Amino acid sequence: MNLIFEQIRVGGDRNFGYLLADREAKTGVLIDPAFSPEVVVQRAVDQEIKITHVINTHGHHDHINGNAKAVELTGAQVAAHPDCPAMPDIQLQDEQEMNVGSLRLKFYYTPGHLADHLVVYESTYRLLITGDLLFVGKVGGTGNEIDARIEWNSLQRVLEVIPDVATVWPGHDYGVRPSSTIGLEKKTNPFLLCPDLAGFIQLKNDWPIFKKRHGLK
């Protein structure tokens, strides 16, 4: 198997960073190395992987604060949405693709939680790195109803274009397990079970009460 894929706890608020690489080609990328870029880079060094890009799912500080150190250690370019405050070297557009050896990453623009948000999909192994759009059993926070409506549309698009068998790898360990699948989230995530936008917004408003009622953190 050529794939190297590691979910790494990088500190902060239960943040996850990711190493994704082609073992045969000895090339890879880091995704949101955040608070522990040295740890994530070392995993690549240990496996003789050359890191070509540091990819950010979105521009919140807890996802981009490791960029400078990761770039210093690897010489990689930063890749993110054009509006990301990380000032990316590579500006990723909706549905743009990037080759990582034999692996192919595709980026989908998914605003709502933040205006520059992207998710990353590797189609061969059906890996979906969701950043703060979709967590296990939850979705990303939004500051107002307009952003909630935008997030709803982003979620619906992801559910339409990504197969149910794809695994979900979020930006934070906020759920009952560190990863999931699209199919499982469709069946169990209360936000994805909402029948329509109105129900989604209502659940957003009622979320503190819902969490308390169901014993969620």
C-alpha atoms as one frame of an Amber mdcrd trajectory, in Angstrom:
protein
   0.000   0.000   0.000   1.374   3.380  -1.039  -0.790   5.365   1.335   0.518
   6.956   4.504  -2.286   8.621   6.430  -1.936   9.639  10.053  -4.300  11.531
  12.313  -2.165  13.302  14.929  -3.248  15.064  18.093  -1.615  18.470  17.895
  -2.831  20.198  21.068  -5.026  23.258  21.345  -8.713  22.484  21.762  -8.410
  18.773  20.930  -7.092  19.698  17.467  -6.180  17.090  14.887  -3.465  17.522
  12.263  -2.848  15.120   9.398   0.012  13.623   7.414  -0.977  12.283   4.010
   1.664  10.855   1.700   2.552   8.405  -1.043   5.076   5.990   0.441   6.498
   4.905  -2.922   6.862   8.436  -4.270   8.154   9.612  -0.866   6.133  12.792
  -1.114   3.381  14.115   1.128   1.445  17.012   2.618   0.586  18.242   6.095
  -2.934  19.386   6.878  -3.501  21.853   9.742  -0.342  21.005  11.752  -1.414
  23.715  14.222   0.143  23.653  17.690   2.598  20.779  17.074   4.180  21.189
  13.635   7.437  19.636  14.854   5.619  16.443  15.811   3.814  16.159  12.488
   6.966  16.933  10.490   8.919  14.341  12.470   6.436  11.659  11.447   7.245
  12.514   7.823  11.008  12.574   8.476  10.850   9.179  10.174   9.296   7.718
   7.020  11.600   9.571   4.607   8.747  11.641   3.205   9.355  14.995   1.527
   6.608  17.445   2.473   5.654  19.608  -0.500   2.670  21.510   0.918   1.124
  22.634   4.173  -2.629  22.693   3.573  -5.062  24.688   5.715  -8.745  23.823
   5.838  -9.497  27.363   7.029  -7.902  30.415   8.551  -8.746  30.245  12.238
  -5.645  30.734  14.358  -5.796  27.254  15.869  -5.433  25.765  12.372  -2.785
  28.019  10.825  -0.573  28.859  13.803   1.876  26.052  12.973   2.408  27.065
   9.360   5.558  29.119   9.783   7.390  26.420  11.732   6.234  23.684   9.379
   7.468  25.681   6.390  10.775  26.395   8.150  11.308  22.688   8.786  10.236
  21.424   5.358  10.528  24.216   2.788   6.931  23.435   1.774   4.484  25.863
   0.236   1.292  26.833   2.044  -1.920  25.957   0.191  -5.319  27.326   1.227
  -8.315  29.272  -0.015  -7.385  32.681  -1.486  -9.099  34.479   1.412  -7.228
  32.564   4.099  -5.245  34.935   6.374  -2.288  32.545   6.109  -1.558  34.280
   2.770  -1.106  31.005   0.864   1.517  30.451  -1.798  -0.973  28.201  -3.596
  -4.516  29.581  -3.745  -6.949  26.669  -3.810 -10.155  27.139  -5.741 -13.354
  25.108  -5.530 -12.899  21.651  -7.105  -9.197  22.246  -7.702  -7.041  19.113
  -7.587  -3.535  18.420  -6.338  -1.427  15.340  -6.954   0.540  13.853  -4.066
   2.504  11.117  -5.791  -0.159   8.717  -7.052  -2.757  10.214  -4.720  -5.103
  12.948  -5.890  -6.594  15.509  -3.547  -9.698  17.464  -4.488 -10.753  20.597
  -2.638 -14.338  21.682  -2.120 -15.236  25.192  -1.019 -17.447  24.825   2.058
 -18.041  28.204   3.768 -20.225  28.772   6.802 -18.036  28.118   9.809 -15.605
  30.509   8.131 -15.726  32.229   4.743 -12.494  30.580   3.529 -13.301  27.009
   4.562 -12.325  24.024   2.396 -12.631  20.279   2.809 -10.055  17.912   1.331
 -11.032  14.653  -0.409  -8.714  11.841  -1.505 -10.790   9.692  -3.851  -8.666
   6.535  -4.145  -8.894   5.747  -0.451 -12.029   7.855   0.090 -10.627  10.049
   2.835 -12.471  13.273   3.666 -10.647  15.782   5.887 -13.457  18.038   7.042
 -11.741  20.726   9.124 -14.407  22.477  11.180 -17.305  21.896   8.795 -18.279
  18.442  10.032 -17.311  16.730  13.280 -18.307  13.327  14.595 -21.870  13.928
  15.747 -21.651  17.705  15.393 -21.001  20.495  12.894 -18.908  23.643  12.994
 -20.033  26.659  14.963 -21.548  29.662  13.210 -21.866  33.194  14.490 -25.242
  34.118  13.038 -28.176  32.802  11.038 -26.702  33.906   7.716 -23.579  31.813
   8.327 -25.736  28.904   9.511 -27.640  29.001   6.211 -24.364  29.022   4.290
 -23.058  26.108   6.361 -26.248  24.122   5.707 -25.690  24.526   1.958 -22.054
  23.465   2.295 -23.038  20.367   4.250 -25.700  19.420   1.720 -23.189  19.731
  -1.091 -20.695  17.486   0.686 -23.385  14.884   1.313 -24.258  14.954  -2.384
 -20.754  14.640  -3.844 -18.960  12.431  -1.287 -19.921   8.738  -1.089 -21.335
   7.236   2.109 -18.344   4.901   2.448 -15.896   7.811   2.681 -14.267   8.200
   6.078 -14.633  11.502   7.912 -11.553  12.999   9.569 -12.398  16.194  11.489
 -10.321  19.111  12.726 -11.114  18.447  16.397 -11.792  15.425  18.583 -15.251
  16.588  19.615 -17.192  13.365  19.140 -17.564   9.923  20.688 -14.821   8.639
  18.363 -12.005  10.361  16.449 -13.356   9.539  12.978 -16.508   8.389  11.243
 -17.997   7.812   7.794 -20.381   9.906   5.753 -22.933   7.114   5.931 -22.739
   6.860   9.713 -22.994  10.611  10.139 -26.097  10.674   7.950 -27.681   8.152
  10.310 -26.528   9.544  13.665 -25.478  13.206  13.455 -28.442  15.272  14.727
 -27.582  18.168  12.435 -27.580  15.945   9.354 -30.847  14.376  10.455 -32.583
  17.747  10.265 -35.202  17.526   7.499 -34.678  21.073   6.275 -32.885  24.360
   6.793 -35.431  25.588   9.349 -34.849  22.514  11.489 -31.078  22.949  11.198
 -31.223  26.554  12.372 -33.579  25.616  15.204 -31.181  22.904  16.382 -28.313
  25.394  16.237 -30.294  27.725  18.488 -31.286  24.905  20.844 -27.896  23.169
  20.868 -26.951  23.929  24.519 -30.272  22.471  25.669 -29.954  19.502  23.307
 -26.450  18.724  24.561 -27.536  18.832  28.169 -30.562  16.655  27.511 -28.468
  14.009  25.767 -25.382  14.205  27.982 -23.101  15.552  25.275 -19.974  17.623
  25.845
